[in-house]
Amino acid sequence: MKIYSADTWTIEELTEQIDGAGRRTLVVPAAGSKQAVLESFREVLDFPEDYGVDLDALHDSLHDVADAVTDDGESPVTVIWQVPAALRTDRSFGVICETLQDAESYAGTSLDVIAVCL
């Protein structure tokens, strides 16, 4: 997982680079609480209706996304997560990052995650 400042790269610049590398880009919009972040991931990644909206569900669903990319021969995915300053001071930021890093490790090249700190 890479973490950038919005002062370094804009979402548009990152998306252009990702698209140029033959990957699909999914942008998870900024959300100010752990619960709102989990909901944002659910919406953007189109998790199933029974998604539990907790860290375990995020973990499992990200693994499912990675498996689907591999099994279906789809283009690899890069998720850009927009992180507001207020969330970075919350304990949940680190826990969400660990969950995303684990999913990225599991997925190999099928799934990359970039956090852009706003």
Residue pairs with C-beta under 8 A, 6 or more apart in sequence:
1 97
1 100
1 101
1 104
1 112
1 113
1 114
1 115
2 112
2 113
2 114
2 115
3 97
3 114
3 115
3 116
3 117
4 14
4 114
4 115
4 116
4 117
5 116
5 117
6 82
6 116
6 117
6 118
9 116
11 27
11 80
11 82
11 116
14 25
14 80
14 114
14 116
15 25
15 27
15 80
18 24
18 25
18 78
18 80
19 25
22 75
22 76
23 75
23 76
23 77
23 78
23 112
24 74
24 75
24 76
24 77
24 78
25 77
25 78
25 80
26 44
26 45
26 77
26 78
26 79
26 80
27 44
27 79
27 80
27 82
28 37
28 40
28 41
28 44
28 45
28 79
28 80
28 81
28 82
29 40
29 44
29 82
30 82
30 83
30 84
30 87
30 118
31 37
31 39
31 40
31 84
31 87
32 84
32 86
32 87
33 87
33 90
33 92
34 90
34 92
34 95
34 96
35 53
37 81
37 87
37 92
37 96
38 53
38 54
38 55
38 57
38 58
39 53
41 47
41 58
41 61
41 81
42 51
42 53
42 61
44 79
45 61
45 62
45 65
45 79
47 57
47 61
48 61
51 57
51 61
55 95
55 96
55 99
58 96
58 99
59 99
59 102
59 103
62 99
62 100
62 103
62 106
62 107
62 111
63 103
63 106
63 107
65 77
65 103
65 107
65 111
66 103
66 106
66 107
66 108
66 110
66 111
68 74
69 75
69 76
69 77
69 107
69 110
69 111
70 107
70 108
70 110
76 109
76 110
76 111
76 112
77 110
77 111
77 112
78 111
78 112
78 113
78 114
79 100
79 111
79 112
79 113
79 114
80 114
80 115
80 116
81 100
81 113
81 114
81 115
81 116
82 116
82 118
83 93
83 115
83 116
83 117
83 118
84 118
85 117
85 118
87 93
88 117
97 115
100 113
100 115
101 113
103 111
103 113
104 111
104 112
104 113
